[in-house]
């Protein structure tokens, strides 16, 4: 098994890191550049930067903040939000991103996944998926778009398979039902995604206590992403890695 990665996530809105519960009730969590520097120094394996209102607001990612964050870290940086074209990806890579995530735009235009993969290689492309439970889909999980604001009626697991076939290199799987609740990762969702594809799988949504992380790995996650527990000092990256090692899980 590949060593598990621990990834803090910076959800950025109007130049500030924010965090809510199930994508609602956002509260300020700090300056993204300062947090990026702190995470880079405290053992994070990667950093994810998501402009959470770029798609819903129909605007570009905040490039100046991305560049400032990239200057602060020497670990892989994934950037997403408002990515609609190959040119958008090119600009973010020039800003200092190592990987780029697509979500809403890829659902609207699945060919974008193939285009990005052909131009830059699939190692650059992360499919970000905000899934919520829905009895109307084959898997019981539905794809949502625009920062979780709109349902699509589309089966999340079928979408993961299609994205993999089109050239996605990694899946960032966020459970809207668990997001910000601190009640634990959605293990059923993770297991369903793992059964569907062999791509590296980043689990997101629900981390609240040290004992939540190992079960997510057992369910099939290759990396674990968290936000509020790190931003507000509930847990440290070192504590999470120590807890995983105590369960016999290799970490970076």
Beta strands, then each sheet from edge to edge (+ up, - down):
strand 1: 5-13
strand 2: 16-21
strand 3: 24-31
strand 4: 46-51
strand 5: 76-80
strand 6: 99-102
strand 7: 125-133
strand 8: 141-145
strand 9: 150-155
strand 10: 170-175
strand 11: 200-204
strand 12: 223-226
sheet 1: 3+ 2- 1+ 4+ 5+ 6+ 7+ 8- 9+
sheet 2: 3+ 2- 1+ 12+ 11+ 10+
end
